[in-house]
Amino acid sequence: MRITSRSADGVTRLSLAGELDMSSTQLLHDQVTAALDGAHTRTLVIDAVELDFCDSSGIQALVVNHRRVTERGITFRLTNARGVTRRALQITGVLDALSGD
């Protein structure tokens, strides 16, 4: 998996590409930690437009990081989930909570 990070005006956007699975959840955790420790992030956006696959460990990582972020009073929003990733998030019942819908 590849994660790119951009920050501007209190919004940090982490763009995910590839597969979020057991082998890449630590990378997501590390990038979220960096976002929380970095600039004055008020909103953390996880952009999943290029995320091709997300297994149960990836879903768990998203949920755990959602909790970490919101406990700090920061808005968390998952955007652009599509295909099999979107379907997995819908089936598990977490898509609405993660996307802020």
N, C-alpha and C positions, 0 to 999 in steps of 0.2 A: 504494500500500500504506500501511497505517496500523499503527504499532507502539505499544503501550502497555506501560509498564514499571511493575512493582511490586516492592518489596524488603521482606522481613521475615525476621528470624531467620537471616540468612546465605543466604537463597534469593532470587535475582532471577528474576522471571518476565517474559519478553518475549512478549506476545500479538500474533500476526501476523494481520492481516485484509487480504483482497484478493489480490493477485497478487505472488508473489516471482519477479521476472524481471530481465532486464538493467537495466531502468530503476529497480529498487528495491534491488538488492543493496548499494549503498553505504549506504543507510539502515540496513539490517541490520548491516552492518559497524560503522557509527558507534554504533549502540545497544549492540552487544556491547562495543565499546571503552569506552563510558561505564559499562557494568556492571562491567567489569574494573577501571576506574580509580576507581570509586565506593566505596561501602560495602564492608564485609567479606564479599564474595560467596564462599560456599563451593560453591554449586550454582547453575548457570544453566539455567533451564528455558525452552525455546522452545515456546510453546503454539500449535499450528497449527490449532486447532479452526475458526477463521474464515478460514483460508488456502484460497482457492478454486483456486489454480493455482500450480504451481512448475515452471519450465522448467529446462533444463540449467544455466544460469547461476545460478539459485536453488539448485539442488542443490549446485553447486560452492561457493557462498557458505556453505551450511550445513556442508559438509565442512571448508572452510578455517577457519571459526569454531569448529567442534568441535575441530580441532587446536590453534588458538590458546588456547582455554579449557583443554583438558586438559593442554597443556604447562605451564600455570601451576599444575597440581595441583588445578584446580577441576573438579567434576563437571558434565558437560554432558548434558542430557536433552531430547530432542524428544518432545513429547506431543501426543496428539489429532490426528495426521495422519489424514485421511480422504479418501475419494473419489479423484479423479484425482491428487491430491498423494501420497496414500499409495501408490497404484499405481506412480507414477513412482519413488518412493523404493524400493519393492520391486524393480522391474525393474532398477534400477541397482545393487542390492545394498547400499545404504547404510542402509536403514531400521533394521535391528537395531543397527548401530554407533551411529547417532545417537540411538536411543531407549533405549539402555542395556539392551535385552532380551537 
